[in-house]
Amino acid sequence: MDMDELQNSILEKMYLEYLKGNLSLQRKDFMDIEPDDQTLDEAFKNLNSRGYLEIKSRVTTSVGIFYIVKLSNTGLSFIENSQYFKDKFPKVEPVICDNDIIFGIGSEHSITILPFKEIYNEINNKNPENRFEIIRNVRNIEKELSNEKIEKENIKNALNYLKSDAYWILTKVFGAMIAKFQ
């Protein structure tokens, strides 16, 4: 098995385990895929450098290399949007489109998709006097939601501005978020 096949097999196994609720896997979970520690070590490092998995623990002993790895949000999105994996998991629908952003909350992985491209188009179509300030606040929300650790205060401040000066945006997209961050 070459490195690409090995990495795809690792991602496939991790995704199947993720669907069962197993968020982290250990080295022993991959013995059937790759028995050689060094080869598996290289594959994990490659997947980690691409952002597809997180290495939670890596310990080298005289017996071998022991890992605890977790599928990252990027890895999850890659699998759910990749044609290669769609053929393996045909029931999976795309999670992220070109003009959308994924928003996950907690360990339940609740997902809200926010169509930022549509919001920017609507702002440009309405062309209000405070257009640049509205765009700045929407971008602040978009940027904050793409961070691994969301700063609620930043979103709250932007929502407060939009609530007072661009209420017409809130009813379309940000209504559900107001309750979450207020």
N, C-alpha and C positions, 0 to 999 in steps of 0.2 A: 504494500500500500504506500503510495507516495504521500508527501506532506499535505498537499491539498485535500486528498481523499481522507487522510487522517483528521485534519481539522474539520472537514464537513461532518465526519462521523462523530466527532466530539460534540459539535454544535447540535447535531440531530439528537444525540443521546441526552444532552442537557435540556433541550427543548421538550422532549418526551417526558423527562422527569419533572420539568417545570409544570407541564400540564397536569401532572399527578400531585402537584403541591410541594415537590422537593426542590427547594430553591438553591441549596448548596450540595455539591457532590465531593467525594473524597477520591484519592488516587485509586483505591480498591474498586471503585465503581467503573473504572476504565480498563481493568485488566483484560476484559474480553476484546477490547478494541486494539490496545497496544500494550504488550507485556514489558517492553523495554523502557526503563525509567528515563534515559537520556533523550530518546525520541519523543516521548510524551512531554518531557520537560520543554523541549524546543517548541512543540506544537502549542502548549499552554502559553509560553512566552510570546509566540507570534500572535495568537488570538488576543492576548492581553494588550499587546502593543497596538492592535487594530481597534481596541475598545470593545470587543465582542464578549469578553468575559473578565471577571475580576478575580485576582488571586488573593484570597482572604488569608491564606497561610501557606508557607512553603518551608519545609524543614528537610535538610539533608542529613542523613545518618549513615552509618556503615552498612545498614540493611538496604537503603535506597532513598529515594526522594518522595516525601509525603506532601500531599496538597489538599487544600480545601478551595474549591473554585465555585464561582457563581456566575450565571448568565447575566450580563449587564443589560440595561435598557436598550443600548445600541445593538447588542447581539440579538435581543428579542425582536427588535424592529427589523433588523437585517433578515432574520429567518422568516418573519411574517410577510416580508415584501420581496424576497428573493425568488426568482423563477425556479431555481434549482430546488428550493425547499417547498415551493408551491406544488411541484410535481409529487413530492413525498407526502405532503400534508394538504391535500386538495380542499379540505373544509376550511382552511385558514383564509380569512379575508384580510386585505391590506389594512394596516393600522394608520400609516402615515401616507398622505398624498403630497404632491409637490407644494401645494399652497397651505398645508396644515401643519400643526405642531401637536405632538403628543403631550399629554399632561397626566402623570400618574400620581396617585396619592396612597401613601402607606403600603402595607404589605398586601392589601386586598387588590392592588393594581387596578383601581377604578380609573377609567380612562375617559377624558373629555377631549374632543378634537375641536380646536378653535381655528376657524378659517381666516387667518390674518390677512391673506391677500384680498379677500372680499371686503374686509373692514377698511383696508387702505383704499380700495377702489371707491367705496361709499364715501369716505372722507373727501377724496379728490372730486367726486361727483357733486357733493354738497358745497364744497369749497367755502367753508365758514371762515370768518375773519381770524379765528384762533386756530386755524388748521395746523400750523406747525407745533403748537403746544399740544393739541390733541394727538397728533402723530407721535410726538415725543413720549407721551404717557402710554399710548398703545404699545410702542416699541419697548418701553420699560417693562410692561407686563409680559410681552413676548420673550424678551431677554431673560426675565426672572424665571419664567416657566421652563426655560431650556436649561437652567442650572440644576445640578444634582441636588443641591440644598436650596430650597426656596425660602427667600426672606419675605415672610408674610407682610411685614411693614411696608416694603417697597410696592407690593401689589396693592395693598390697602390705600396708600397715598395716591397711586395712579387712578384707582377706581374712584376715590373721593373726588378727584379733579374731574373725571369723566362724568360722574354723577351730577356734578353741579354745572358743568359747562358743555357737555356733549351727551346729554341724556338719551338722544336718539340712537347712539351706539349700544348703550347698555341693554336696551330691550331686545336687540337682535342677538347679541352674543354673550355679553358679560353678566347677564342677569343671575345665572346660577352661581357665578363666582362671587358675587357680592355677598350672598349668604354665607359662603365658605370662609371669606376673609374679613368679614365685618365683626 
